[in-house]
Every structure is written in C-alpha cells, then in structure tokens.
Amino acid sequence: MPDVSQALKAKIAAWRRQHAALDAPAYRITPKSRRDGLQSFNLGKGRAEDKSERFYDADEVEELLPYLSRQNARGYDIYITPIDPAHHLLVVDDMRGDALQRLRAAG
C-alpha cells in the first residue's frame, strides 16, 4: 500500500471488510450533501460508454477512497450501494442494537 494516512488506511480496511461481507459484483457511489449549497450526486451517472450509469467494482471503489474522503471532508456523506442482479440487497444506515434485534425478530 502506498504511503497513506492512518485515517485512509482505516477506511481501506473498513471497505475491504464491507466488500468481503457483501461480495457484490458492482457498487453505486452516491455522495449525499449534508450542507446547504452542496448538491448530492451519483458519481457514475451518465459515465458509461452508452451514457447510462457506470458502476464500480471493488478495486475501483478502493482506488476512489482518497477522492471520496476529500468529498466527505467537503460536506458529503458517502453511500456505497451494492449492485447485484442475483440478489436484492438492502443497505441500512445508522442502526442501533435494539433496532437490529427488532428487525431480526420480525424475520
């Protein structure tokens, strides 16, 4: 790994754990604004060769982590959504233990 900050190393390690758990073939990247004056955007929108949405594989996401970290510092929350045509995956943000227990109990 090139010379990177401890914070970026932690983000890379967290990304690798997340990808290992999901093992999705592709990911959508959406920086969501948390400040007035910033507009949320889909990083891959219109970027495929046919101008459709471009998705990113796990290695590409990892390569984008320095850029995404800068976007986070600018006022964006970064959502990396798994895209897998073989599975319907649901990403839940900021769930606490009691809510997770209720979700599991509900099946």
Protein Blocks (a to p, Z undefined) as FASTA:
>chain_A
ZZddfklmmmmmmmmmmmmmnopabdcdddddfbehiacddfkgopafnopacdddfklm
mmmmmmmmmmmmnopacddddddfkbccdddehiafklmmmmmmnZZ
